[in-house]
C-alpha cells in the first residue's frame, strides 16, 4: 500500500513539474514540440529511475513506471497548453 502512495505522489509531482517546465521554458524549442518528445521523455525517465528504485527497499518498478508516465503525460499536456496559447494569440 505504501508503494502505491509513493508511486502516486511521484507521478503527480513529476506531471506538474514537467508540464510547467514544458509550458514555461520550452515554448520556443522546436524539438520539444514534436510528437515523440513526450514518449521519449517518459521512456528516458522510466529507464533512469529503474536502477534507483531497485536499490530502495520501499519502492519498486511500479514507482519508476508511474514516474515516467507522469513526466510523459506532463510533457504532452505542456505541449497542448503551448499550442492553445499560440492559437489564442492569433
C-alpha positions as CSV (number, residue, x, y, z in Angstrom):
1,X,0.0,0.0,0.0
2,X,2.8,2.4,0.9
3,X,4.4,1.7,-2.5
4,X,1.2,2.8,-4.3
5,X,1.0,6.0,-2.3
6,X,4.7,6.8,-3.1
7,X,4.2,6.0,-6.8
8,X,1.1,8.2,-7.0
9,X,2.8,11.1,-5.3
10,X,5.8,10.7,-7.6
11,X,3.6,10.6,-10.6
12,X,1.7,13.7,-9.6
13,X,4.8,15.7,-8.8
14,X,6.5,14.7,-12.0
15,X,3.4,15.5,-14.0
16,X,3.1,19.0,-12.5
17,X,6.8,19.8,-12.8
18,X,7.3,18.6,-16.4
19,X,4.1,20.3,-17.6
20,X,5.1,23.6,-16.1
21,X,8.7,23.3,-17.4
22,X,7.5,22.4,-20.9
23,X,4.9,25.2,-20.9
24,X,7.1,27.9,-19.4
25,X,10.6,27.1,-20.6
26,X,10.3,25.1,-23.8
27,X,7.9,27.3,-25.6
28,X,10.2,28.2,-28.5
29,X,12.1,24.9,-28.7
30,X,11.0,23.1,-31.8
31,X,12.2,19.6,-30.8
32,X,10.2,19.9,-27.5
33,X,7.1,20.4,-29.6
34,X,7.5,17.2,-31.6
35,X,5.0,14.4,-31.3
36,X,7.6,12.0,-30.0
37,X,9.0,14.3,-27.3
38,X,6.5,13.2,-24.6
39,X,7.1,9.5,-25.3
40,X,10.9,9.9,-25.3
41,X,10.8,11.9,-22.0
42,X,8.6,9.3,-20.3
43,X,10.7,6.4,-21.5
44,X,14.0,8.0,-20.6
45,X,12.7,8.9,-17.1
46,X,11.5,5.4,-16.5
47,X,14.8,3.9,-17.6
48,X,16.8,6.4,-15.5
49,X,14.6,5.8,-12.4
50,X,14.6,2.0,-12.7
51,X,18.1,1.4,-11.2
52,X,17.4,3.9,-8.4
53,X,14.2,2.4,-7.3
54,X,15.7,-1.1,-7.5
55,X,18.1,0.0,-4.7
56,X,15.3,1.4,-2.4
57,X,13.5,-1.1,-0.2
58,X,10.1,0.5,-0.1
59,X,9.5,1.4,-3.7
60,X,9.7,-0.9,-6.8
61,X,9.2,-0.9,-10.5
62,X,5.7,0.5,-10.2
63,X,7.2,3.7,-9.0
64,X,9.6,4.0,-11.9
65,X,6.8,3.4,-14.4
66,X,4.5,5.9,-12.6
67,X,7.3,8.5,-12.6
68,X,7.9,8.0,-16.3
69,X,4.2,8.1,-17.1
70,X,3.8,11.4,-15.1
71,X,6.7,13.0,-17.0
72,X,5.5,11.8,-20.4
73,X,1.9,13.0,-19.8
74,X,3.1,16.3,-18.3
75,X,5.2,17.0,-21.4
76,X,2.2,16.1,-23.6
77,X,-0.1,18.5,-21.6
78,X,2.5,21.2,-21.6
79,X,2.8,20.9,-25.4
80,X,-1.0,21.2,-25.8
81,X,-1.0,24.3,-23.5
82,X,1.6,25.9,-25.7
83,X,-0.5,25.2,-28.8
84,X,-3.6,26.6,-27.2
85,X,-1.7,29.7,-26.1
86,X,-0.3,30.2,-29.6
87,X,-3.8,29.8,-31.2
88,X,-5.3,32.3,-28.9
89,X,-2.7,34.9,-29.8
90,X,-3.8,34.9,-33.4
